[in-house]
Amino acid sequence: MVRRQSRPCETARHRDHLVRDGRARSAEEQVAEVNMKRSLLFAAVLTAAGVIGCTSMTPQQQGTMSGAAIGAAAGAGIAAIAGGSGWTGAAVGAVAGGVAGNIRGSKQQK
């Protein structure tokens, strides 16, 4: 009886560097995937904190916070697409969204 040598166990961790078509991913692609996962986790945590924190706010405060959050997300996305700094885009978007949300929230409160 001839015994075949068994191959080492291929787990998902060992295959992380492969793409579906079998070619190896570059280091940049692996870093980009990790950064995307971190960004999604951060966005989920930020969204949950925002929803929980808004329960005892006035309509004007809620408008300011939601406007700032939406503006920051939009600003970061636009800046990333345009090739600029995502952080700068998020900051500018948060300020603009916060001002617009404050104005809208004050009108709702009346």
Phi, psi and omega in degrees: 000128181260128179263133176276143176285132180277144177278153177299149181299126177265105177263172179299328180295322181285336182261007183301333184276001181256144175268169184302327181277003174095351180280155181283140177276149178282165179297325179296320178294322179293318179294319179298320179294318178295318178296322178295317179296320178295319180296318179295320178296316179298316179297320179295317179295317179296319179295315179298318179295322179293320180292317180292321184284345185270004187290330183250024181263156174285164178302325179293318178294320178296320178297319179296314182293313182292323177297319179294319180294314179294319179296320179295316179296316180294317180296318178295318179295316180295318180295321179294320179293321182282352179091010179266190179281126179296324180293319179294317178299320179294319180295313180295317179296323179294318179295311181297316179294323178296318179295314180296319179294324178295316180296314181294320180293324179291327177289326178290328185289333183284000000 
